[in-house]
């Protein structure tokens, strides 16, 4: 199983937010094409414990063949420790957009916790976000998510070697796991213990509640649910679909780890939406592609 952790290429830079250095990667189509020039730039926000390298190393270069793409690496605010908030991460994404794409409204793509952050940016800064893609996102953490999160913290605090297996069990869909071997999963099963910043993000996941913000989103929105998701069950994506006025909905046959299970399909969905965001009317349920 590949985790697509190649080094991102393209222009690299950083902005400082709350004392933290927030890195970004900026890719433009090469050679530049008329289609790439005409399309809205895409900004990618990764999920919990992720980065551009971990979650978007496959997606980013493919999307960048058709339009400009900027990916944000979320960072731990300084001073370290304390409580991480959605607002901390929202300020980081907003700062990158304003620094790298001044005067541009973007297509903001969030995956998992990145969807929570992207939703917050879109609600708080409507002038910055023209289009919005929320992949495996949610509005408010429920009991099922809190129980999984509690087990994760207990395994980490105990230094348990079972944390990798538990993460894989929760992240990947049942059909996917049925067709891979333990040897293929070895990179996940033997992964290093999560960092302090990873733990802060998991702590934030326990407290998410953006129910007051989501109805304020004005962007043309695509919701992507993952049919076999155990971390953020698909009911959460359906709740986002119902709460956002200008939203359309589709699903991918995948677990939560869609960026590894179905990356090419996800690229196609994002690329087609950015090409023509209004292709499907608000309220549409887009037929699921069958790979």
Steps between C-alpha positions, in 0.01 A plus 500: 500500500644835399451799725608745225751678724714647224642844561266772366650703217434858395551828678518473878457774756364579843307756698513559875172469690469498881877458514497187284662458158225378267648341188329488163568354157397694189462316167393645167435311173821465300491601230221743591184431305197712426289258702736528796497878477120512491431266789460605861816418702463205736620508862538165680467450877607161637349295781606399852865398527548573133697735278532570131749213478281252686153579367544683170824384338294306243214748457695824483714443187207353308268787586778745415508384137170684449505794745713672760505308830625614840524255790524608865692312770321579825734583790494492878445851638772651721535473794468122474244322711173638621180448309481493122192665349340505157568875501876439525490288183252728324745792545780293347304412186369856463852642533635272226216590261550871560879477463522268199181584309426866583185623332392148402198308620594130511359151487574380852529123548500351850544135596389368842604760763599712201130504404414649839768764449394569140136536605604754763708701252212503250250614763725767651657629177248463217699733277794257499313179415311478169462121502528245780567125500450313828632144502407279797408804708269561792318773690503379862676206662263226616532221755628242252786730407573585864528132592746429219697810594515392866646161407757671276617725787519208745710294258733795434544579869580135567756496218316200357626341180134426422435864409606447139269201459213686665553798271505281190188314613311828542641689201461248220170366374404139552500411128848651463639311800349178366729521197834604651743301711655585834833525319358765269374691804837478675588873450182597685520230765859589590465879478678713758307614806290811427651837578377747761340703219319187380362456853387864509314447173335188639402700808344761272311227315326413828363854535397596145172688478468745210122473480466878537735566207406246234164658401689824426702340219429673168750318278393261226564176687562134421465248784686170458401223741688171538261206502702275734637775728523394868685810621253753361195292402327610184204640694724797585554582132126477445446744788739747332307457175179591679647798683671684211267686265700467176619140542499187288593151622681191381663192657811292442509128584777540757586513864618820665844463341363592158824682409667156504214271397352700210739789423450500122122507538527786749724694260244457223212617719685810622633586154160471332335707771759775472460504123124555529377549859140565390480196271261349755240720665495562873328209672614246241613152595769416245502133396791310655773406253558124483870429451 
